[in-house]
Amino acid sequence: MNELTSERRQRAFEERSRALFKESVDGLDMRTRSRLTQARHAALAAADRSSHRAWFARKPLWTSAAGVTAAAVLGIVLWFGGPLGHHGVISAEGQSNFEDLDIVASSDDTAGDPMEMLQDDIEFYDWAEKAASPEPAA
C-alpha cells in the first residue's frame, strides 16, 4: 500500500513539474526562445564533435595494452632463450668461454697469497709494461 502512495506522489510531482515548465516556456518572448534554441543546437554540435574524438580518449588504454603485450613477449623470449641449441659462446678454437671462467674462478689452496704470486713474476710484469708503452726503450 505504501508503494502505491509513493508512486502516486511521484506521478503528481512529475505532472505538476511538467505543467510549470510548459507555463514558463509559453511565457517567454520569441527572442529568448531563439537564443535558447541556438544554445541547444550549439551544445548538441559540441557533443557530436566530442563523440568523434572519443577514440583519442581511449588511446591510453591501447598504449597500455600494447606495453603489457610487449613486456609479455619479451618475458617469454627471455624465459625460453634465443635460438635452440645455444649453449654459450664458443671461441675460435672451439673451447667454451665458460671453461676459461672456471679456470680463473677456481681456488687453489696450494697457490697461497695472490700478492706473493705477483711478486714471483715481477720481471715479467716489468717487461710487459715496457712492451705495452708507446715510448721507445731507453
Rosetta blueprint (number, residue, H / E / L):
1 M L
2 N H
3 E H
4 L H
5 T H
6 S H
7 E H
8 R H
9 R H
10 Q H
11 R H
12 A H
13 F H
14 E H
15 E H
16 R H
17 S H
18 R H
19 A H
20 L H
21 F H
22 K H
23 E H
24 S H
25 V H
26 D H
27 G L
28 L L
29 D L
30 M H
31 R H
32 T H
33 R H
34 S H
35 R H
36 L H
37 T H
38 Q H
39 A H
40 R H
41 H H
42 A H
43 A H
44 L H
45 A H
46 A H
47 A H
48 D H
49 R H
50 S H
51 S H
52 H H
53 R L
54 A H
55 W H
56 F H
57 A H
58 R L
59 K H
60 P H
61 L H
62 W H
63 T H
64 S H
65 A H
66 A H
67 G H
68 V H
69 T H
70 A H
71 A H
72 A H
73 V H
74 L H
75 G H
76 I H
77 V H
78 L H
79 W H
80 F H
81 G L
82 G L
83 P L
84 L L
85 G L
86 H L
87 H L
88 G L
89 V L
90 I E
91 S L
92 A L
93 E L
94 G L
95 Q L
96 S E
97 N H
98 F H
99 E H
100 D H
101 L H
102 D H
103 I H
104 V H
105 A H
106 S L
107 S L
108 D L
109 D L
110 T L
111 A L
112 G L
113 D L
114 P H
115 M H
116 E H
117 M H
118 L H
119 Q H
120 D H
121 D L
122 I H
123 E H
124 F H
125 Y H
126 D H
127 W H
128 A H
129 E H
130 K H
131 A H
132 A H
133 S L
134 P L
135 E L
136 P L
137 A L
138 A L
